[in-house]
Amino acid sequence: MPTDIETEICVIGAGPSGASTALRLAQLGRRVCLVERAAFPRQHVGESLPSSVWPILEVLGVAERVLQAGFLRAAGSILNWGGAFERRGADGNQPGLLVDRGQFDALLLKAALSAGVQVVQPARAYRPVRVESGWKIPVRSDMGTHQIRTQVLVDAAGRQAGLGRRFRPTSKPLLALYAYWQSPPGFGALTRVEAGSSHWYWGGSLPGGIVNAMVFVDPSVCTGLAPAARRDLYLNLLTQSTLLSPCLEQRRIGPVRHSDATSRSETTPPAFDFLRVGEAAFSVDALSSQGVQLAMAQAVQAAVVVNTLLMKPEYSDLALSFYADRQSERVQTHSALAADFYAQQQAVCPAPFWAERAEPVAWLPDLPRDHNPEELDGDQLLRLAPKARLAVSGVQTATLIEPRAVLMHPNLPRPVAVLDDVPLAPLLQRLGGWATADHITQQWSDTLDARRVARVLRWLWYHRVLVPVDEDDVIPVSSASRMA
């Protein structure tokens, strides 16, 4: 008979978000139990990782293992979108990756095990019960049924229902039809994105000479279709693709599959003993190819938040607000990016599929976009914008969410404490009622080099934190007195 488990944190789900959360918490010295229902390795979509994933892999200590795993390095992308062909090279010095998710997820899980995480797999977690000391979670495995007692519960179980979720869609419904194929000659490590009449395609090479060819459609076109009819729809749509139709000349590996690709966000706020991470918290449009990277980035933040809740309970409100705000920011940003991309195609193909997706859903607030594109002259008289203010907010460090002075302004998607390694609050508190850009540069140059001063000043100007002084302006009181 299995014995009950006592732990500080229990993470449900060992995909990239769950394994990363557990791994980072173990690195921070926490006792963690990770429960996963499936045996690994197991196939999963989400095989394209952008170059921005590398800093996260470094934090988790797995970058070298990933380098040695034999994944494909993305050589860039080919787009047939908005009426034009475009080839884009790889981003940055470190390219993105095209991975076998079974192998990638197993690598992260092995790293978590090595860091001291207790893994229960395969096992199914049932509805948790809140108790005075935290949670009791019934778990069933091949060995029988037992309980996990934990102070903090992290839901990383993906899109599957459970744990009292309240999802709200952040896009129109979207369904992915996909199959794996032997790679056509010359396909290469380039991802392919192409717009159809009322659908779009994504394709990418994977290790082992395999291609995943996906078609994204409105789910209504598949309503009532039997599996064979859904397969035929997929194959017929694939014949219409310039970039992916060569797959049809190769052998298909396995059946035609389907997966919900609708973007959504969980709306219940995080609590002192309960967080959601990854697709249990939110998902973004597949156009971005950033779902896995965003989930892992949130996982690192979740680990720091949980560590704060346990180590510095007096910072709990700041930590939970920080976590909720960062999720809202990600959802808003990627909803707007996807809408802009759909709008490019709508401009040349005004079908309802594109028109319905060319604007973010109505309930999401608009991103701040009131920027100043003009060049900043040295003799320009500047003052601090009336809506700019300093406040205390949670800021992420390597191990904790800590209170710091931050700049807040409607044009900023988040409070900003540091820019280009420069704390902003001390600089802004030194401003008088008004001054020229040259005078501010001279004033700040006693602590910063000229290039850094110029970058900070241009950023404040671009985001309208610093605004021109007009002849009719009433000169405000000093920034120091406003922001003390």
matplotlib code that plots the C-alpha trace (Angstrom):
import matplotlib.pyplot as plt

x = [0.0, 1.3, 2.0, 0.6, 2.9, 3.5, 5.0, 5.1, 4.0, 2.1, 2.1, -0.6, 0.7, 4.2, 4.2, 6.6, 4.8, 4.4, 7.9, 9.4, 7.5, 8.5, 12.1, 12.5, 10.9, 13.2, 16.2, 14.8, 15.0, 11.4, 9.8, 7.8, 5.6, 4.8, 1.8, 1.4, -1.4, 0.4, 3.5, 6.4, 7.3, 4.0, 3.3, 2.1, 1.7, 3.6, 6.9, 8.2, 10.2, 11.3, 14.8, 13.4, 13.2, 17.0, 17.1, 14.4, 16.3, 19.4, 17.5, 16.2, 19.7, 18.8, 20.2, 23.1, 21.0, 18.7, 21.6, 22.8, 19.4, 19.6, 16.6, 16.5, 17.7, 15.1, 16.6, 13.8, 10.3, 8.5, 5.3, 2.6, 0.3, -1.4, -0.9, 2.9, 5.6, 8.3, 11.3, 12.6, 15.9, 16.5, 16.2, 19.2, 22.4, 20.7, 18.2, 14.8, 14.2, 11.9, 11.5, 10.0, 7.7, 7.8, 11.6, 11.6, 9.0, 10.8, 14.0, 12.4, 10.9, 14.2, 15.8, 13.1, 13.7, 17.5, 16.7, 14.9, 11.2, 9.1, 7.4, 4.2, 3.6, 1.4, -1.2, -4.5, -5.2, -8.9, -10.7, -8.6, -10.1, -9.1, -8.2, -6.8, -3.2, -3.6, -4.9, -5.6, -5.4, -6.7, -4.4, -4.9, -2.1, -1.4, -0.2, -3.6, -5.1, -3.3, -3.4, -1.0, -1.1, 0.4, 0.5, 0.3, -1.4, -0.3, -2.6, -0.5, -2.8, -3.2, -6.5, -8.3, -11.2, -11.0, -10.1, -12.9, -11.7, -13.5, -12.1, -13.1, -12.3, -9.8, -10.3, -12.9, -13.0, -10.2, -9.6, -6.3, -6.3, -2.9, -0.9, 2.7, 4.4, 7.8, 9.7, 9.5, 12.9, 14.4, 11.8, 14.5, 14.3, 12.1, 8.6, 5.9, 2.9, 0.3, -3.2, -5.9, -9.4, -11.0, -8.2, -4.5, -1.6, 1.4, 4.2, 7.5, 10.2, 10.8, 13.8, 13.8, 12.9, 9.2, 7.0, 3.9, 1.5, -1.4, -4.5, -6.4, -10.1, -13.3, -14.7, -18.1, -16.8, -16.1, -19.4, -21.0, -18.2, -17.2, -13.4, -13.1, -14.9, -12.7, -9.6, -10.9, -11.4, -7.9, -6.4, -8.5, -7.4, -3.8, -3.9, -4.7, -1.5, 1.5, 3.9, 2.6, 1.0, 4.4, 3.7, 0.9, 3.6, 5.1, 3.9, 1.6, 2.6, -0.4, -3.9, -5.2, -5.7, -7.5, -7.0, -8.8, -6.7, -9.0, -7.2, -8.6, -7.8, -8.7, -10.5, -10.3, -7.5, -4.6, -4.8, -2.3, -2.4, -3.4, -2.0, -2.6, 0.2, 0.6, -2.6, -4.4, -4.1, -4.1, -3.4, -2.5, -3.1, -1.0, 0.1, 2.7, 4.4, 5.1, 2.7, 5.4, 7.9, 5.2, 4.1, 7.6, 8.2, 5.1, 6.3, 9.5, 7.4, 5.0, 7.9, 9.1, 5.6, 5.1, 8.5, 7.4, 4.1, 6.0, 9.0, 7.7, 3.9, 3.9, 4.5, 1.6, -0.7, 2.1, 3.1, -0.4, -1.2, 2.1, 1.2, -2.3, -1.1, 1.6, -1.0, -3.4, -0.5, 0.5, -3.1, -3.7, -0.4, -0.8, -4.4, -3.5, -0.6, -2.8, -5.5, -3.0, -1.8, -5.3, -6.1, -3.2, -4.9, -8.4, -7.1, -6.7, -9.3, -12.4, -13.9, -15.8, -13.1, -10.5, -12.9, -14.0, -10.4, -9.0, -10.0, -9.3, -12.4, -14.5, -14.0, -10.2, -9.0, -7.0, -3.2, -1.7, -0.6, -0.4, 3.3, 5.4, 7.2, 8.9, 12.6, 13.6, 15.5, 18.0, 16.4, 12.9, 11.4, 10.0, 7.9, 6.6, 3.2, 0.4, -0.6, 2.9, 3.4, 5.6, 4.0, 5.1, 4.5, 5.8, 9.0, 10.5, 14.0, 15.7, 14.0, 11.2, 8.6, 9.7, 8.2, 10.0, 9.3, 7.9, 6.8, 3.2, 1.6, -1.4, 1.0, 2.9, 1.6, 3.1, 4.7, 8.4, 11.1, 14.3, 15.1, 18.4, 19.6, 18.7, 16.3, 13.8, 12.5, 15.6, 16.0, 12.4, 12.5, 15.3, 13.3, 12.1, 9.0, 10.5, 13.8, 15.3, 16.3, 19.9, 19.7, 18.2, 21.0, 23.6, 21.8, 21.6, 25.1, 26.6, 25.5, 25.0, 27.1, 25.8, 24.5, 22.4, 21.0, 20.1, 18.3, 16.3, 15.4, 14.2, 12.1, 10.4, 9.7, 8.4, 6.0, 4.9, 6.1, 8.0, 5.9, 6.5, 6.0, 3.6, 3.4, 0.0, 1.1, 0.9, 4.3, 3.6, 5.0, 8.3, 8.4, 10.1, 7.1, 4.6, 6.4, 7.7]
y = [0.0, 3.5, 5.8, 9.3, 12.2, 15.4, 18.3, 22.0, 22.4, 19.9, 20.6, 18.8, 18.2, 17.6, 19.4, 22.3, 24.6, 22.1, 20.6, 24.1, 25.2, 22.2, 22.4, 26.0, 25.6, 22.7, 24.9, 27.5, 24.8, 23.9, 20.4, 19.7, 16.8, 16.6, 14.5, 13.5, 11.3, 10.1, 8.0, 9.7, 10.1, 11.2, 13.1, 16.7, 19.7, 22.9, 21.9, 25.3, 27.2, 30.8, 32.1, 33.9, 30.5, 30.3, 32.7, 30.6, 27.4, 29.0, 30.0, 26.4, 25.0, 22.9, 24.9, 22.6, 19.5, 21.0, 21.8, 18.2, 16.7, 16.9, 19.1, 21.1, 24.7, 26.8, 28.5, 31.0, 31.0, 31.4, 33.3, 33.5, 36.0, 39.3, 38.7, 38.5, 35.9, 36.7, 34.8, 35.7, 34.6, 33.2, 35.6, 36.7, 34.9, 31.8, 30.3, 28.9, 25.2, 22.6, 19.9, 16.5, 17.3, 13.8, 14.1, 17.8, 17.2, 14.1, 16.2, 18.8, 16.1, 14.3, 17.6, 18.1, 14.6, 15.4, 18.6, 16.6, 16.8, 13.8, 12.6, 10.5, 9.1, 7.8, 8.9, 10.7, 13.5, 13.9, 16.9, 18.5, 19.4, 22.6, 22.0, 24.3, 23.4, 23.6, 20.9, 17.1, 15.6, 12.1, 10.4, 7.0, 5.1, 1.5, 1.0, 2.1, 5.2, 7.6, 11.3, 14.2, 16.8, 20.1, 23.8, 25.2, 23.7, 24.6, 23.6, 22.9, 20.3, 22.0, 22.7, 19.7, 20.5, 20.4, 22.3, 24.7, 26.6, 29.6, 30.1, 33.1, 33.0, 35.6, 34.8, 33.4, 29.6, 27.8, 24.1, 22.6, 19.6, 18.0, 15.0, 14.0, 13.2, 12.1, 15.2, 16.3, 16.7, 20.2, 21.0, 22.2, 23.6, 26.5, 26.9, 27.7, 29.9, 30.4, 31.9, 30.1, 31.3, 30.8, 28.9, 29.0, 26.6, 26.0, 23.5, 22.6, 20.0, 17.8, 15.6, 12.3, 13.6, 14.3, 17.3, 18.4, 19.9, 21.8, 23.5, 25.9, 26.2, 27.5, 24.5, 25.0, 23.5, 20.2, 20.1, 16.7, 15.3, 11.7, 11.0, 9.9, 13.1, 15.2, 13.5, 14.2, 17.8, 18.1, 16.4, 18.6, 21.8, 20.6, 20.3, 24.0, 25.0, 26.2, 25.6, 22.3, 20.4, 18.7, 16.7, 14.8, 13.2, 11.6, 8.9, 10.1, 8.8, 8.0, 9.4, 12.9, 14.4, 17.5, 19.8, 22.8, 25.9, 28.6, 31.2, 31.7, 33.0, 31.8, 34.5, 33.5, 35.3, 33.5, 32.8, 32.4, 28.6, 28.1, 29.2, 28.2, 28.1, 27.4, 26.4, 25.9, 29.7, 31.0, 30.2, 32.3, 32.1, 29.5, 32.1, 33.4, 30.0, 31.2, 29.1, 26.8, 29.6, 31.8, 28.9, 28.3, 32.0, 32.1, 28.9, 30.6, 33.6, 31.2, 29.5, 32.9, 33.9, 30.6, 31.0, 34.5, 33.3, 30.7, 32.8, 36.3, 36.1, 39.8, 40.3, 38.0, 40.7, 42.2, 38.8, 37.7, 41.1, 40.8, 37.3, 38.3, 41.5, 39.7, 37.1, 39.9, 41.6, 38.5, 37.9, 41.5, 41.7, 38.4, 39.0, 42.3, 40.8, 38.0, 40.5, 42.6, 39.6, 38.5, 42.0, 41.9, 39.0, 40.5, 43.5, 41.2, 38.6, 40.0, 36.6, 36.4, 34.1, 36.9, 39.8, 38.0, 37.7, 41.1, 42.7, 41.5, 40.3, 43.0, 42.3, 42.7, 46.2, 47.9, 48.0, 51.5, 52.7, 56.5, 56.8, 59.8, 59.0, 62.4, 62.9, 64.6, 67.8, 68.8, 72.3, 70.8, 72.0, 68.9, 68.2, 65.1, 64.0, 64.7, 61.0, 59.7, 58.7, 56.6, 53.9, 50.7, 47.5, 44.0, 43.4, 40.0, 39.2, 35.8, 34.4, 36.7, 39.2, 42.3, 45.8, 48.5, 52.0, 51.8, 54.2, 54.0, 55.6, 54.7, 54.3, 51.6, 48.0, 47.3, 49.2, 49.8, 49.8, 49.5, 50.4, 49.4, 48.4, 51.9, 52.4, 55.1, 56.4, 58.3, 59.9, 61.1, 62.4, 64.7, 66.5, 70.0, 71.5, 71.6, 71.5, 71.1, 67.7, 68.8, 70.0, 66.7, 64.9, 67.0, 66.5, 62.7, 62.3, 62.6, 59.0, 57.5, 57.4, 59.6, 56.7, 55.3, 58.7, 59.1, 55.8, 56.4, 59.9, 58.7, 55.9, 58.4, 60.7, 57.9, 56.7, 60.3, 60.1, 63.2, 65.7, 69.1, 72.3, 74.5, 78.3, 78.0, 75.3, 76.0, 74.9, 72.0, 71.6, 69.7, 66.1, 65.3, 66.7, 65.0, 61.6, 61.6]
z = [0.0, -0.8, 2.1, 2.5, 1.5, 3.5, 1.5, 1.3, -2.3, -4.5, -8.2, -10.3, -13.9, -15.1, -18.5, -19.1, -16.7, -13.9, -14.2, -14.3, -11.3, -9.3, -10.4, -9.6, -6.2, -5.4, -6.4, -3.9, -1.1, -1.0, -0.5, -3.6, -4.8, -8.5, -9.7, -13.3, -14.7, -17.9, -18.3, -20.1, -22.8, -24.4, -27.6, -27.3, -29.6, -28.9, -30.5, -31.5, -28.9, -29.7, -28.9, -25.9, -24.1, -23.5, -20.5, -18.8, -19.5, -18.0, -14.8, -14.5, -15.1, -18.1, -21.0, -21.5, -21.3, -24.0, -26.2, -26.0, -26.6, -30.4, -30.9, -34.2, -34.2, -36.0, -39.1, -39.2, -40.8, -44.1, -44.1, -46.8, -45.1, -45.9, -49.6, -49.5, -49.1, -46.5, -45.2, -41.7, -40.3, -36.9, -34.0, -32.0, -31.4, -29.9, -32.3, -31.4, -31.2, -32.8, -30.2, -29.7, -26.8, -25.4, -25.1, -24.0, -21.3, -20.0, -19.8, -17.6, -15.4, -15.0, -14.0, -11.4, -10.0, -9.8, -7.9, -5.2, -6.4, -5.3, -8.5, -8.4, -11.9, -13.4, -10.9, -11.0, -8.5, -7.5, -6.2, -3.4, 0.0, 1.8, 5.4, 8.1, 7.3, 3.6, 1.3, 1.3, -2.2, -2.9, -5.5, -7.2, -8.9, -9.9, -6.3, -4.8, -3.2, -0.8, 0.2, -0.3, 2.4, 1.3, 2.4, -1.2, -4.3, -7.8, -10.7, -13.8, -15.3, -18.7, -20.4, -18.9, -16.7, -12.9, -9.8, -10.1, -13.1, -14.6, -18.0, -20.1, -23.9, -25.1, -28.8, -31.1, -31.0, -32.9, -33.6, -34.7, -37.1, -37.5, -38.5, -38.6, -41.9, -43.2, -44.0, -47.7, -49.4, -48.6, -46.0, -43.6, -40.1, -41.1, -39.6, -42.1, -41.5, -44.3, -44.6, -46.4, -47.3, -43.9, -42.1, -41.6, -41.6, -39.4, -40.2, -38.7, -38.8, -35.8, -34.8, -36.6, -40.1, -39.2, -40.0, -38.0, -40.5, -38.8, -40.1, -37.8, -38.5, -36.9, -34.9, -36.5, -39.7, -37.9, -36.0, -36.4, -38.5, -38.0, -37.6, -41.2, -42.5, -40.2, -41.7, -45.2, -44.4, -43.1, -46.2, -48.6, -46.8, -46.9, -50.7, -50.9, -49.0, -51.1, -48.2, -46.7, -49.6, -50.3, -47.2, -49.1, -51.2, -48.2, -45.7, -43.0, -39.5, -37.4, -37.6, -38.1, -34.7, -33.4, -30.5, -29.0, -29.8, -28.4, -26.3, -22.8, -19.4, -15.9, -14.1, -10.4, -8.6, -7.1, -3.3, -0.5, -0.8, -4.5, -7.9, -11.5, -14.0, -17.8, -19.7, -16.4, -16.1, -19.7, -23.3, -26.2, -30.0, -31.7, -34.2, -31.7, -31.3, -27.7, -25.6, -24.1, -23.5, -21.8, -19.6, -18.5, -17.8, -15.7, -13.9, -12.8, -11.5, -9.8, -7.9, -6.7, -5.6, -3.7, -2.1, -1.0, 0.4, 2.6, 3.5, 3.7, 4.4, 5.1, 1.4, 0.3, -1.0, -3.1, -4.4, -5.4, -7.0, -8.9, -10.2, -11.2, -13.0, -15.0, -16.2, -17.3, -19.0, -21.0, -22.0, -23.2, -25.0, -26.9, -27.7, -29.3, -31.2, -32.6, -33.6, -35.4, -37.4, -38.3, -39.4, -41.9, -43.6, -43.3, -45.3, -48.4, -47.6, -45.8, -44.9, -41.6, -40.2, -40.4, -39.5, -36.3, -35.2, -36.3, -33.0, -29.4, -27.6, -26.1, -22.5, -22.6, -21.9, -24.6, -24.4, -23.9, -27.3, -26.9, -27.7, -28.8, -32.1, -32.4, -31.8, -28.5, -29.0, -26.3, -25.9, -25.4, -22.2, -20.3, -17.3, -15.6, -17.0, -14.5, -14.6, -13.8, -10.2, -8.0, -5.8, -4.0, -5.9, -5.9, -7.9, -8.8, -7.6, -8.0, -4.9, -3.7, -4.7, -2.8, -2.3, -4.4, -5.6, -9.2, -11.9, -12.9, -15.9, -18.2, -21.1, -19.3, -19.4, -16.0, -13.1, -13.9, -11.1, -13.2, -16.8, -18.4, -14.9, -13.6, -10.8, -12.0, -8.8, -7.6, -11.1, -11.2, -7.7, -8.7, -11.4, -10.6, -12.0, -15.5, -17.3, -20.8, -22.0, -22.0, -18.4, -17.2, -19.1, -17.3, -13.9, -14.3, -15.7, -12.2, -11.6, -15.0, -18.3, -21.1, -23.3, -20.5, -19.6, -23.3, -23.5, -20.3, -21.3, -24.8, -23.2, -20.8, -23.7, -26.0, -23.3, -22.5, -18.9, -19.7, -21.8, -23.4, -21.5, -23.5, -23.1, -21.4, -19.0, -15.3, -14.0, -11.6, -8.2, -8.1, -8.9, -5.6, -3.7, -5.9, -5.6, -2.1]

ax = plt.figure().add_subplot(projection="3d")
ax.plot(x, y, z, "-o")
ax.set_aspect("equal")
plt.show()
